[in-house]
């Protein structure tokens, strides 16, 4: 059987961004870089464009999509911002924080983006390529991670090309993602409370320093990406908190625990987050049938890393 064609990988210069914008205006999906992971972008205001994301990813239709905007003014046209939420947005945007907020009644957003919920997930990315693309197209972009649904998120253009071969026309290559782990997601309620829905590069205590302590999330409703119990899977059994590799295991090391691939030989959690998906991609492609992962401290960004590892192992 013939292998599916790889998407075109285009450098993120002025010509590449213009080409990506042309495809997006026509309703085509395009893989784009952000500071967290590569996203599969499509215009968020058209049903057919959003459907193209779902087809490419095989994504469940009850899992909402994050909508990316170039500035706070664009975000406020789509969602209601209280004063505390505006303060949080002005402090952390642009950056790796997604806010789940009440959707404005007449916001120009395709219903599939919110999966039928009365809330919308919004982010202002910090990556200069994504920012230039948003300004070029002039409409918000829905952009989940650019991989098959449930698979390992991509931090390089080559990861995207392998995962979505035969499914998308183009990858805009902006180099390796600097953060390497998906955005923190926080939901803000009408009663003034907030919940952490997904840990990420911005820690819960950093948000709490601006708007008080969070409530515990009950987890009954999927209202943001990454809340599925099994996610980010490399397609092999995974053993966590392993001191060494067993027979037939690819070892992902950390700190003093060596491995076939190390998240960070120095034990640096920020480096580990940036390298997490690259190591999982390497493990998925390796000859060993199983994966072992060294212990990761459950603190700071380590909470987000362990969250992704637990979901990958589920």
ZADO-1210 file (C-alpha; in nm, 4 decimals, padded with zeros to 6 digits):
<atoms>
<atom x="00.0000" y="00.0000" z="00.0000" code="UNK" pos="1"/>
<atom x="00.1332" y="00.3468" z="-00.0902" code="UNK" pos="2"/>
<atom x="00.2215" y="00.5689" z="00.2061" code="UNK" pos="3"/>
<atom x="00.0139" y="00.8900" z="00.2326" code="UNK" pos="4"/>
<atom x="00.1746" y="01.2075" z="00.1014" code="UNK" pos="5"/>
<atom x="00.3484" y="01.4231" z="00.3597" code="UNK" pos="6"/>
<atom x="00.2169" y="01.7801" z="00.3861" code="UNK" pos="7"/>
<atom x="00.4291" y="02.0576" z="00.2377" code="UNK" pos="8"/>
<atom x="00.6635" y="02.2064" z="00.5012" code="UNK" pos="9"/>
<atom x="00.7048" y="02.5798" z="00.4328" code="UNK" pos="10"/>
<atom x="00.9410" y="02.8205" z="00.6077" code="UNK" pos="11"/>
<atom x="00.7612" y="03.0820" z="00.8181" code="UNK" pos="12"/>
<atom x="00.8886" y="03.3837" z="00.6270" code="UNK" pos="13"/>
<atom x="00.6657" y="03.6511" z="00.4706" code="UNK" pos="14"/>
<atom x="00.5888" y="03.4342" z="00.1671" code="UNK" pos="15"/>
<atom x="00.5142" y="03.1300" z="00.3826" code="UNK" pos="16"/>
<atom x="00.2803" y="03.3241" z="00.6105" code="UNK" pos="17"/>
<atom x="00.1011" y="03.4729" z="00.3078" code="UNK" pos="18"/>
<atom x="00.0559" y="03.1221" z="00.1623" code="UNK" pos="19"/>
<atom x="-00.0802" y="02.9934" z="00.4935" code="UNK" pos="20"/>
<atom x="-00.3202" y="03.2882" z="00.5145" code="UNK" pos="21"/>
<atom x="-00.4493" y="03.2147" z="00.1640" code="UNK" pos="22"/>
<atom x="-00.5253" y="02.8518" z="00.2572" code="UNK" pos="23"/>
<atom x="-00.6917" y="02.9569" z="00.5832" code="UNK" pos="24"/>
<atom x="-00.9157" y="03.2105" z="00.4085" code="UNK" pos="25"/>
<atom x="-01.0301" y="02.9301" z="00.1774" code="UNK" pos="26"/>
<atom x="-01.1285" y="02.7152" z="00.4759" code="UNK" pos="27"/>
<atom x="-00.8273" y="02.4796" z="00.4635" code="UNK" pos="28"/>
<atom x="-00.6493" y="02.3699" z="00.7834" code="UNK" pos="29"/>
<atom x="-00.2805" y="02.4624" z="00.8254" code="UNK" pos="30"/>
<atom x="-00.0370" y="02.3471" z="01.0941" code="UNK" pos="31"/>
<atom x="00.1258" y="02.6458" z="01.2627" code="UNK" pos="32"/>
<atom x="00.3861" y="02.7000" z="01.5364" code="UNK" pos="33"/>
<atom x="00.3078" y="02.8418" z="01.8786" code="UNK" pos="34"/>
<atom x="00.5328" y="02.8760" z="02.1813" code="UNK" pos="35"/>
<atom x="00.3695" y="02.5665" z="02.3367" code="UNK" pos="36"/>
<atom x="00.3161" y="02.3052" z="02.0610" code="UNK" pos="37"/>
<atom x="00.2262" y="02.3142" z="01.6903" code="UNK" pos="38"/>
<atom x="-00.1420" y="02.3821" z="01.6343" code="UNK" pos="39"/>
<atom x="-00.3726" y="02.2732" z="01.3534" code="UNK" pos="40"/>
<atom x="-00.5355" y="02.6042" z="01.2653" code="UNK" pos="41"/>
<atom x="-00.8531" y="02.6806" z="01.0743" code="UNK" pos="42"/>
<atom x="-01.0824" y="02.9788" z="01.0722" code="UNK" pos="43"/>
<atom x="-01.3086" y="02.9615" z="01.3762" code="UNK" pos="44"/>
<atom x="-01.6030" y="03.1352" z="01.2086" code="UNK" pos="45"/>
<atom x="-01.6888" y="02.8670" z="00.9496" code="UNK" pos="46"/>
<atom x="-01.8415" y="02.5258" z="01.0085" code="UNK" pos="47"/>
<atom x="-01.6665" y="02.3669" z="00.7113" code="UNK" pos="48"/>
<atom x="-01.3242" y="02.4899" z="00.8243" code="UNK" pos="49"/>
<atom x="-01.3731" y="02.3546" z="01.1760" code="UNK" pos="50"/>
<atom x="-01.4980" y="02.0257" z="01.0324" code="UNK" pos="51"/>
<atom x="-01.1679" y="01.9991" z="00.8426" code="UNK" pos="52"/>
<atom x="-00.9836" y="02.0070" z="01.1777" code="UNK" pos="53"/>
<atom x="-01.2021" y="01.7284" z="01.3147" code="UNK" pos="54"/>
<atom x="-01.1496" y="01.5179" z="01.0032" code="UNK" pos="55"/>
<atom x="-00.7736" y="01.5625" z="01.0096" code="UNK" pos="56"/>
<atom x="-00.7398" y="01.4852" z="01.3803" code="UNK" pos="57"/>
<atom x="-01.0180" y="01.2302" z="01.4179" code="UNK" pos="58"/>
<atom x="-01.1051" y="01.4443" z="01.7193" code="UNK" pos="59"/>
<atom x="-01.4164" y="01.3676" z="01.9297" code="UNK" pos="60"/>
<atom x="-01.6839" y="01.6301" z="01.8740" code="UNK" pos="61"/>
<atom x="-01.7434" y="01.6788" z="02.2483" code="UNK" pos="62"/>
<atom x="-01.3913" y="01.8157" z="02.2987" code="UNK" pos="63"/>
<atom x="-01.3889" y="02.1961" z="02.2491" code="UNK" pos="64"/>
<atom x="-01.1195" y="02.3794" z="02.0563" code="UNK" pos="65"/>
<atom x="-00.9011" y="02.6686" z="02.1724" code="UNK" pos="66"/>
<atom x="-00.9564" y="02.9885" z="01.9753" code="UNK" pos="67"/>
<atom x="-00.6478" y="03.2037" z="01.9148" code="UNK" pos="68"/>
<atom x="-00.6737" y="03.5816" z="01.8900" code="UNK" pos="69"/>
<atom x="-00.4170" y="03.8570" z="01.8230" code="UNK" pos="70"/>
<atom x="-00.5206" y="04.0979" z="02.1006" code="UNK" pos="71"/>
<atom x="-00.7489" y="04.1537" z="02.3977" code="UNK" pos="72"/>
<atom x="-00.9963" y="04.3594" z="02.1929" code="UNK" pos="73"/>
<atom x="-01.0548" y="04.0607" z="01.9618" code="UNK" pos="74"/>
<atom x="-01.1021" y="03.8325" z="02.2630" code="UNK" pos="75"/>
<atom x="-01.3605" y="04.0637" z="02.4187" code="UNK" pos="76"/>
<atom x="-01.5703" y="04.0480" z="02.1013" code="UNK" pos="77"/>
<atom x="-01.6077" y="03.6733" z="02.1615" code="UNK" pos="78"/>
<atom x="-01.6366" y="03.6393" z="02.5411" code="UNK" pos="79"/>
<atom x="-01.7447" y="03.8309" z="02.8503" code="UNK" pos="80"/>
<atom x="-01.4499" y="03.9548" z="03.0578" code="UNK" pos="81"/>
<atom x="-01.4975" y="04.0537" z="03.4217" code="UNK" pos="82"/>
<atom x="-01.2457" y="04.2966" z="03.5692" code="UNK" pos="83"/>
<atom x="-01.0473" y="04.0183" z="03.7481" code="UNK" pos="84"/>
<atom x="-01.0307" y="03.8166" z="03.4252" code="UNK" pos="85"/>
<atom x="-00.9147" y="04.1213" z="03.2314" code="UNK" pos="86"/>
<atom x="-00.6418" y="04.1702" z="03.4917" code="UNK" pos="87"/>
<atom x="-00.5276" y="03.8083" z="03.4470" code="UNK" pos="88"/>
<atom x="-00.5315" y="03.8392" z="03.0671" code="UNK" pos="89"/>
<atom x="-00.3305" y="04.1625" z="03.0696" code="UNK" pos="90"/>
<atom x="-00.0719" y="04.0026" z="03.2995" code="UNK" pos="91"/>
<atom x="-00.0211" y="03.6698" z="03.1153" code="UNK" pos="92"/>
<atom x="-00.1115" y="03.7490" z="02.7523" code="UNK" pos="93"/>
<atom x="00.0455" y="03.7014" z="02.5095" code="UNK" pos="94"/>
<atom x="00.1536" y="03.3682" z="02.6525" code="UNK" pos="95"/>
<atom x="00.0677" y="03.0053" z="02.7341" code="UNK" pos="96"/>
<atom x="-00.2581" y="03.0663" z="02.9242" code="UNK" pos="97"/>
<atom x="-00.6015" y="02.9700" z="02.7886" code="UNK" pos="98"/>
<atom x="-00.9065" y="03.1308" z="02.9497" code="UNK" pos="99"/>
<atom x="-01.2445" y="02.9560" z="02.9422" code="UNK" pos="100"/>
<atom x="-01.5055" y="03.2328" z="02.9591" code="UNK" pos="101"/>
<atom x="-01.8771" y="03.2915" z="02.8970" code="UNK" pos="102"/>
<atom x="-01.9429" y="03.3068" z="02.5221" code="UNK" pos="103"/>
<atom x="-02.1086" y="03.6237" z="02.3948" code="UNK" pos="104"/>
<atom x="-02.4542" y="03.5433" z="02.2490" code="UNK" pos="105"/>
<atom x="-02.3813" y="03.6668" z="01.8955" code="UNK" pos="106"/>
<atom x="-02.0110" y="03.5888" z="01.8714" code="UNK" pos="107"/>
<atom x="-01.9124" y="03.4875" z="01.5169" code="UNK" pos="108"/>
<atom x="-01.7882" y="03.1426" z="01.6104" code="UNK" pos="109"/>
<atom x="-01.8861" y="02.8106" z="01.4522" code="UNK" pos="110"/>
<atom x="-02.0869" y="02.6025" z="01.7049" code="UNK" pos="111"/>
<atom x="-01.8489" y="02.3073" z="01.6681" code="UNK" pos="112"/>
<atom x="-01.5667" y="02.5174" z="01.8196" code="UNK" pos="113"/>
<atom x="-01.7367" y="02.5273" z="02.1589" code="UNK" pos="114"/>
<atom x="-01.8862" y="02.1771" z="02.1297" code="UNK" pos="115"/>
<atom x="-02.2268" y="02.3245" z="02.2100" code="UNK" pos="116"/>
<atom x="-02.1180" y="02.4803" z="02.5415" code="UNK" pos="117"/>
<atom x="-02.1974" y="02.8327" z="02.6616" code="UNK" pos="118"/>
<atom x="-01.8258" y="02.8961" z="02.7129" code="UNK" pos="119"/>
<atom x="-01.5308" y="02.9549" z="02.4816" code="UNK" pos="120"/>
<atom x="-01.1595" y="02.8786" z="02.5321" code="UNK" pos="121"/>
<atom x="-00.9411" y="03.1750" z="02.4286" code="UNK" pos="122"/>
<atom x="-00.5668" y="03.2303" z="02.4044" code="UNK" pos="123"/>
<atom x="-00.3374" y="03.5045" z="02.2749" code="UNK" pos="124"/>
<atom x="-00.0220" y="03.3198" z="02.1650" code="UNK" pos="125"/>
<atom x="00.3243" y="03.4690" z="02.2110" code="UNK" pos="126"/>
<atom x="00.4907" y="03.3042" z="01.9103" code="UNK" pos="127"/>
<atom x="00.5751" y="03.5777" z="01.6558" code="UNK" pos="128"/>
<atom x="00.4786" y="03.3600" z="01.3568" code="UNK" pos="129"/>
<atom x="00.1343" y="03.2783" z="01.4948" code="UNK" pos="130"/>
<atom x="00.0848" y="03.6421" z="01.5917" code="UNK" pos="131"/>
<atom x="00.1741" y="03.7629" z="01.2406" code="UNK" pos="132"/>
<atom x="-00.0568" y="03.5030" z="01.0879" code="UNK" pos="133"/>
<atom x="-00.3499" y="03.6133" z="01.3078" code="UNK" pos="134"/>
<atom x="-00.2945" y="03.9745" z="01.2041" code="UNK" pos="135"/>
<atom x="-00.2664" y="03.8704" z="00.8374" code="UNK" pos="136"/>
<atom x="-00.5949" y="03.6769" z="00.8235" code="UNK" pos="137"/>
<atom x="-00.8024" y="03.9129" z="01.0390" code="UNK" pos="138"/>
<atom x="-01.0205" y="03.6408" z="01.1956" code="UNK" pos="139"/>
<atom x="-00.9781" y="03.4133" z="01.5004" code="UNK" pos="140"/>
<atom x="-00.8219" y="03.0714" z="01.4487" code="UNK" pos="141"/>
<atom x="-00.9306" y="02.7523" z="01.6166" code="UNK" pos="142"/>
<atom x="-00.6112" y="02.5539" z="01.6708" code="UNK" pos="143"/>
<atom x="-00.5863" y="02.2312" z="01.8711" code="UNK" pos="144"/>
<atom x="-00.2535" y="02.0478" z="01.8717" code="UNK" pos="145"/>
<atom x="-00.1501" y="01.9363" z="01.5214" code="UNK" pos="146"/>
<atom x="-00.1581" y="01.5586" z="01.5696" code="UNK" pos="147"/>
<atom x="-00.4019" y="01.2707" z="01.5483" code="UNK" pos="148"/>
<atom x="-00.6477" y="01.2958" z="01.8382" code="UNK" pos="149"/>
<atom x="-00.5121" y="01.1315" z="02.1516" code="UNK" pos="150"/>
<atom x="-00.1592" y="01.1098" z="02.0131" code="UNK" pos="151"/>
<atom x="00.1618" y="01.2830" z="02.1179" code="UNK" pos="152"/>
<atom x="00.1572" y="01.6587" z="02.0644" code="UNK" pos="153"/>
<atom x="00.4081" y="01.7948" z="01.8078" code="UNK" pos="154"/>
<atom x="00.6883" y="02.0347" z="01.8950" code="UNK" pos="155"/>
<atom x="00.8573" y="02.0252" z="01.5517" code="UNK" pos="156"/>
<atom x="00.7266" y="02.0539" z="01.1954" code="UNK" pos="157"/>
<atom x="00.8456" y="01.6985" z="01.1210" code="UNK" pos="158"/>
<atom x="00.6287" y="01.5626" z="01.4045" code="UNK" pos="159"/>
<atom x="00.3247" y="01.7194" z="01.2403" code="UNK" pos="160"/>
<atom x="00.4113" y="01.5892" z="00.8947" code="UNK" pos="161"/>
<atom x="00.4377" y="01.2294" z="01.0183" code="UNK" pos="162"/>
<atom x="00.1212" y="01.2415" z="01.2299" code="UNK" pos="163"/>
<atom x="-00.1035" y="01.4132" z="00.9730" code="UNK" pos="164"/>
<atom x="00.0366" y="01.2759" z="00.6464" code="UNK" pos="165"/>
<atom x="-00.2310" y="01.2731" z="00.3784" code="UNK" pos="166"/>
<atom x="-00.4664" y="01.4828" z="00.5947" code="UNK" pos="167"/>
<atom x="-00.3509" y="01.8469" z="00.5654" code="UNK" pos="168"/>
<atom x="-00.1891" y="02.0497" z="00.2848" code="UNK" pos="169"/>
<atom x="00.0775" y="02.2466" z="00.4718" code="UNK" pos="170"/>
<atom x="00.2925" y="02.2917" z="00.7833" code="UNK" pos="171"/>
<atom x="00.4262" y="02.6396" z="00.8537" code="UNK" pos="172"/>
<atom x="00.7723" y="02.5712" z="00.9988" code="UNK" pos="173"/>
<atom x="00.8654" y="02.8077" z="01.2822" code="UNK" pos="174"/>
<atom x="01.1300" y="02.5849" z="01.4387" code="UNK" pos="175"/>
<atom x="01.1118" y="02.3916" z="01.7656" code="UNK" pos="176"/>
<atom x="00.8509" y="02.5118" z="02.0159" code="UNK" pos="177"/>
<atom x="01.0191" y="02.6810" z="02.3119" code="UNK" pos="178"/>
<atom x="00.7717" y="02.5847" z="02.5860" code="UNK" pos="179"/>
<atom x="00.7044" y="02.2336" z="02.4564" code="UNK" pos="180"/>
<atom x="00.3922" y="02.1666" z="02.6639" code="UNK" pos="181"/>
<atom x="00.0330" y="02.2799" z="02.6113" code="UNK" pos="182"/>
<atom x="-00.1036" y="02.5958" z="02.7682" code="UNK" pos="183"/>
<atom x="-00.2446" y="02.6184" z="03.1169" code="UNK" pos="184"/>
<atom x="-00.6265" y="02.6303" z="03.1022" code="UNK" pos="185"/>
<atom x="-00.8285" y="02.8197" z="03.3639" code="UNK" pos="186"/>
<atom x="-01.2080" y="02.8595" z="03.3627" code="UNK" pos="187"/>
<atom x="-01.3616" y="03.1732" z="03.5125" code="UNK" pos="188"/>
<atom x="-01.7239" y="03.1594" z="03.6284" code="UNK" pos="189"/>
<atom x="-01.9970" y="03.4210" z="03.6499" code="UNK" pos="190"/>
<atom x="-01.9948" y="03.3965" z="04.0312" code="UNK" pos="191"/>
<atom x="-01.6338" y="03.5194" z="04.0394" code="UNK" pos="192"/>
<atom x="-01.4786" y="03.1783" z="04.1094" code="UNK" pos="193"/>
<atom x="-01.2266" y="03.0033" z="03.8878" code="UNK" pos="194"/>
<atom x="-01.0941" y="02.6515" z="03.8291" code="UNK" pos="195"/>
<atom x="-00.7768" y="02.5080" z="03.6873" code="UNK" pos="196"/>
<atom x="-00.8821" y="02.2700" z="03.4072" code="UNK" pos="197"/>
<atom x="-00.5364" y="02.1774" z="03.2779" code="UNK" pos="198"/>
<atom x="-00.1947" y="02.2460" z="03.4339" code="UNK" pos="199"/>
<atom x="00.0673" y="02.3969" z="03.2075" code="UNK" pos="200"/>
<atom x="00.3573" y="02.6425" z="03.1893" code="UNK" pos="201"/>
<atom x="00.1765" y="02.9004" z="03.4066" code="UNK" pos="202"/>
<atom x="00.1301" y="02.7602" z="03.7560" code="UNK" pos="203"/>
<atom x="-00.1939" y="02.7753" z="03.9544" code="UNK" pos="204"/>
<atom x="-00.0341" y="02.9879" z="04.2272" code="UNK" pos="205"/>
<atom x="00.0660" y="03.2499" z="03.9683" code="UNK" pos="206"/>
<atom x="-00.2983" y="03.2948" z="03.8647" code="UNK" pos="207"/>
<atom x="-00.4141" y="03.2810" z="04.2273" code="UNK" pos="208"/>
<atom x="-00.1796" y="03.5683" z="04.3127" code="UNK" pos="209"/>
<atom x="-00.3986" y="03.7900" z="04.0924" code="UNK" pos="210"/>
<atom x="-00.7501" y="03.6601" z="04.1627" code="UNK" pos="211"/>
<atom x="-00.7503" y="03.4396" z="04.4736" code="UNK" pos="212"/>
<atom x="-00.7524" y="03.0627" z="04.5224" code="UNK" pos="213"/>
<atom x="-00.9166" y="02.8311" z="04.2717" code="UNK" pos="214"/>
<atom x="-01.2064" y="02.5941" z="04.3292" code="UNK" pos="215"/>
<atom x="-01.1531" y="02.2251" z="04.2629" code="UNK" pos="216"/>
<atom x="-01.2713" y="02.1220" z="03.9135" code="UNK" pos="217"/>
<atom x="-01.5353" y="01.8471" z="03.9262" code="UNK" pos="218"/>
<atom x="-01.4350" y="01.7022" z="03.5871" code="UNK" pos="219"/>
<atom x="-01.7910" y="01.6082" z="03.4894" code="UNK" pos="220"/>
<atom x="-01.8044" y="01.8243" z="03.1761" code="UNK" pos="221"/>
<atom x="-01.5399" y="01.8301" z="02.9053" code="UNK" pos="222"/>
<atom x="-01.5094" y="02.2066" z="02.8520" code="UNK" pos="223"/>
<atom x="-01.1485" y="02.2348" z="02.7397" code="UNK" pos="224"/>
<atom x="-00.8909" y="02.0352" z="02.5452" code="UNK" pos="225"/>
<atom x="-00.6809" y="01.7813" z="02.7332" code="UNK" pos="226"/>
<atom x="-00.9479" y="01.6815" z="02.9858" code="UNK" pos="227"/>
<atom x="-00.9989" y="01.3347" z="02.8390" code="UNK" pos="228"/>
<atom x="-00.8662" y="01.0661" z="03.0742" code="UNK" pos="229"/>
<atom x="-00.6497" y="00.9118" z="02.8005" code="UNK" pos="230"/>
<atom x="-00.4564" y="01.1606" z="02.5904" code="UNK" pos="231"/>
<atom x="-00.1125" y="01.2252" z="02.4396" code="UNK" pos="232"/>
<atom x="-00.0640" y="00.8472" z="02.3898" code="UNK" pos="233"/>
<atom x="00.2524" y="00.7172" z="02.2150" code="UNK" pos="234"/>
<atom x="00.0809" y="00.3869" z="02.1283" code="UNK" pos="235"/>
<atom x="00.2875" y="00.1677" z="02.3634" code="UNK" pos="236"/>
<atom x="00.2509" y="00.0611" z="02.7286" code="UNK" pos="237"/>
<atom x="00.4161" y="00.3143" z="02.9606" code="UNK" pos="238"/>
<atom x="00.5587" y="00.2616" z="03.3085" code="UNK" pos="239"/>
<atom x="00.6044" y="00.5773" z="03.5155" code="UNK" pos="240"/>
<atom x="00.8385" y="00.6549" z="03.8072" code="UNK" pos="241"/>
<atom x="01.0878" y="00.3959" z="03.6834" code="UNK" pos="242"/>
<atom x="01.4401" y="00.3927" z="03.8280" code="UNK" pos="243"/>
<atom x="01.5754" y="00.1949" z="03.5312" code="UNK" pos="244"/>
<atom x="01.4586" y="00.0324" z="03.2102" code="UNK" pos="245"/>
<atom x="01.3245" y="-00.3216" z="03.2140" code="UNK" pos="246"/>
<atom x="01.3666" y="-00.5692" z="02.9323" code="UNK" pos="247"/>
<atom x="01.2148" y="-00.4411" z="02.6082" code="UNK" pos="248"/>
<atom x="01.1612" y="-00.0868" z="02.7434" code="UNK" pos="249"/>
<atom x="01.2713" y="00.2441" z="02.5922" code="UNK" pos="250"/>
<atom x="01.3916" y="00.4544" z="02.8870" code="UNK" pos="251"/>
<atom x="01.3063" y="00.8241" z="02.9133" code="UNK" pos="252"/>
<atom x="01.5450" y="00.9641" z="03.1710" code="UNK" pos="253"/>
<atom x="01.5503" y="01.2720" z="03.3928" code="UNK" pos="254"/>
<atom x="01.8252" y="01.4124" z="03.6121" code="UNK" pos="255"/>
<atom x="02.0544" y="01.1406" z="03.7454" code="UNK" pos="256"/>
<atom x="01.8368" y="00.8673" z="03.5915" code="UNK" pos="257"/>
<atom x="01.9872" y="00.8127" z="03.2471" code="UNK" pos="258"/>
<atom x="01.7904" y="00.6888" z="02.9478" code="UNK" pos="259"/>
<atom x="01.7751" y="00.6332" z="02.5737" code="UNK" pos="260"/>
<atom x="01.6393" y="00.9898" z="02.5681" code="UNK" pos="261"/>
<atom x="01.6669" y="01.2320" z="02.8616" code="UNK" pos="262"/>
<atom x="01.4136" y="01.5008" z="02.9392" code="UNK" pos="263"/>
<atom x="01.6889" y="01.6945" z="03.1160" code="UNK" pos="264"/>
<atom x="02.0207" y="01.5491" z="03.2363" code="UNK" pos="265"/>
<atom x="02.0494" y="01.8526" z="03.4671" code="UNK" pos="266"/>
<atom x="01.7077" y="01.7907" z="03.6234" code="UNK" pos="267"/>
<atom x="01.5700" y="02.1198" z="03.4862" code="UNK" pos="268"/>
<atom x="01.1883" y="02.1006" z="03.4773" code="UNK" pos="269"/>
<atom x="01.1539" y="02.3765" z="03.2149" code="UNK" pos="270"/>
<atom x="01.3886" y="02.1865" z="02.9841" code="UNK" pos="271"/>
<atom x="01.1965" y="01.8662" z="03.0596" code="UNK" pos="272"/>
<atom x="00.8694" y="02.0294" z="02.9548" code="UNK" pos="273"/>
<atom x="01.0253" y="02.1550" z="02.6321" code="UNK" pos="274"/>
<atom x="01.1612" y="01.8070" z="02.5501" code="UNK" pos="275"/>
<atom x="00.8681" y="01.5944" z="02.6719" code="UNK" pos="276"/>
<atom x="00.6945" y="01.5356" z="02.3390" code="UNK" pos="277"/>
<atom x="01.0190" y="01.5030" z="02.1450" code="UNK" pos="278"/>
<atom x="01.1176" y="01.2146" z="02.3770" code="UNK" pos="279"/>
<atom x="00.7720" y="01.0564" z="02.3472" code="UNK" pos="280"/>
<atom x="00.7937" y="01.0753" z="01.9673" code="UNK" pos="281"/>
<atom x="01.1396" y="00.9123" z="01.9819" code="UNK" pos="282"/>
<atom x="01.0070" y="00.6414" z="02.2141" code="UNK" pos="283"/>
<atom x="00.7088" y="00.5760" z="01.9871" code="UNK" pos="284"/>
<atom x="00.9402" y="00.5262" z="01.6880" code="UNK" pos="285"/>
<atom x="01.1936" y="00.3087" z="01.8761" code="UNK" pos="286"/>
<atom x="01.2203" y="-00.0682" z="01.8379" code="UNK" pos="287"/>
<atom x="01.1330" y="-00.1405" z="02.2009" code="UNK" pos="288"/>
<atom x="00.7702" y="-00.2348" z="02.2592" code="UNK" pos="289"/>
<atom x="00.7338" y="-00.0567" z="02.5930" code="UNK" pos="290"/>
<atom x="00.8352" y="00.2742" z="02.7532" code="UNK" pos="291"/>
<atom x="00.9687" y="00.3512" z="03.1015" code="UNK" pos="292"/>
<atom x="00.9868" y="00.7064" z="03.2392" code="UNK" pos="293"/>
<atom x="01.2033" y="00.8296" z="03.5243" code="UNK" pos="294"/>
<atom x="01.0381" y="01.0003" z="03.8257" code="UNK" pos="295"/>
<atom x="00.9549" y="01.3685" z="03.7738" code="UNK" pos="296"/>
<atom x="00.9156" y="01.5982" z="04.0784" code="UNK" pos="297"/>
<atom x="00.5464" y="01.6798" z="04.1267" code="UNK" pos="298"/>
<atom x="00.5965" y="02.0512" z="04.1760" code="UNK" pos="299"/>
<atom x="00.5804" y="02.3646" z="03.9599" code="UNK" pos="300"/>
<atom x="00.5799" y="02.2758" z="03.5916" code="UNK" pos="301"/>
<atom x="00.6470" y="01.9161" z="03.6985" code="UNK" pos="302"/>
<atom x="00.2745" y="01.8966" z="03.7818" code="UNK" pos="303"/>
<atom x="00.1946" y="01.9633" z="03.4156" code="UNK" pos="304"/>
<atom x="00.4559" y="01.7141" z="03.2935" code="UNK" pos="305"/>
<atom x="00.3201" y="01.4401" z="03.5208" code="UNK" pos="306"/>
<atom x="-00.0364" y="01.5212" z="03.4125" code="UNK" pos="307"/>
<atom x="00.0608" y="01.4595" z="03.0480" code="UNK" pos="308"/>
<atom x="00.2537" y="01.1426" z="03.1365" code="UNK" pos="309"/>
<atom x="-00.0377" y="00.9960" z="03.3352" code="UNK" pos="310"/>
<atom x="-00.2741" y="01.0588" z="03.0443" code="UNK" pos="311"/>
<atom x="-00.0240" y="00.9109" z="02.7989" code="UNK" pos="312"/>
<atom x="-00.0001" y="00.5983" z="03.0143" code="UNK" pos="313"/>
<atom x="-00.3773" y="00.5624" z="03.0645" code="UNK" pos="314"/>
</atoms>
